[in-house]
Amino acid sequence: MSKKKVVLAYSGGLDTACILKYLQEEGYEVIAYVADVGQQEDFDDVAERAKMTGASEVFVEDLKEDFVTEFIFPAIAGNAVYENRYLLGTSLARPPIARRQVEIARAEGAEAVSHGATGKGNDQVRFELAFAALGPDLEIIAPWKDPDFLARFQGRRDLLEYAKLHSIPVEATVAKPYSSDENLMHRSYEAGMLEDPEAIPLEDMFNLTRSIEDAPNEPTDLTIHYKNAMPVRVVCETEGVDLTEPVALFDYLNVKGGEHGIGRIDMVENRFVGIKSRGVYETPGGTILHHAIRDLEGIAMDREVLRLRDMLSPRFAEIIYNGFWFSPEMDFIQAAFRQSEKLIDGQVHLRLIKGNVICRGRRSTSSLYDQELSSMDVAGGYDQEDAQGFIRLNALRLKAHKVILEQAAEE
């Protein structure tokens, strides 16, 4: 009888390395799947270690372009900011990873998919909701919620002993003072010393951004071009940079934002599973794009459309954070947002310096801004006497409210 196949989302870290061997012991044929979403890894080494641990096949999939164009750019265009601060770097990476995992399971005839996410975190929800939406017939194996696995592995020490016993090649030795996750959008830090909300992060913890104190005093000036609210070109004349390829464009913004100390946040957020969690994030390129597109919307997006979009944006961020990217509500909200983003074209001139993204000017071929109409020096077809009636009508309810207050005070 052939073994049941499972596709494991494999990072090469201690958890997934041990899970790979554990699943084999449980009688599965394990296919290791490594997703490249922009993390700094030696993928050849990761693949080799998966083979040494016993994976029947290893797939290393480059998802960077899909990640940028289908997830990062639309999220930023839709003003997706969770709890007013977090630009959702981890949340956005999970849907493309899960989607490709299901595709591999289908192609390889696997009956199951597996991940190494903890039972206390958000990622388990994001992976498993995506699996349910895209591969509802697939069995989901989540060891960190399995009683037998939990009884066997109480923590990191047990995993290290298991790895040693089975000669599993892992780099882990002792626990770091925090855990981190990296992709093109950001790098996140949590757990360990950071579980104390008053603990100050160590400066040498940060990988993508300089501190503001160490950032250069000289600014970087650049221009970002947009088509339908999506960045299509970045130009920095002083550095001879002119980029149009999405991943290269985003990489460049990450580098320049990091040099200038842009995109650090430290917050306590509300996880979907009901736990508060302290997270520290570096999102340099995403922060630059977030500021730039908000500026362009000011000149090119209709006032009422902008207001409606911004009413939906917090819900959009929640949908992403909670793991419902592949859902009817996401289909609905993205259709509305795509309509709002039509003709949001143009360019924004930016200055990056000391943690700041300063918008210094903007131009749009679809601009709704009328310089003559806005001018204090030119009539521009605007009859100022019309404002009298406009104000009178808007004042009616205020006068009525004042009368009611006075009557109530007399009673």
Helices and strands as residue ranges (DSSP letters): E 4-9, H 14-25, E 28-36, H 43-53, E 57-62, H 64-66, I 67-72, H 73-77, H 89-108, E 112-114, H 123-134, E 139-141, G 143-145, H 147-152, H 156-165, E 179-182, E 187-190, G 192-195, G 203-205, G 212-214, E 220-227, E 230-236, G 237-239, E 241-243, H 246-259, E 264-270, E 276-282, H 284-300, H 303-322, H 328-341, E 346-353, E 356-363, H 371-374, H 386-410
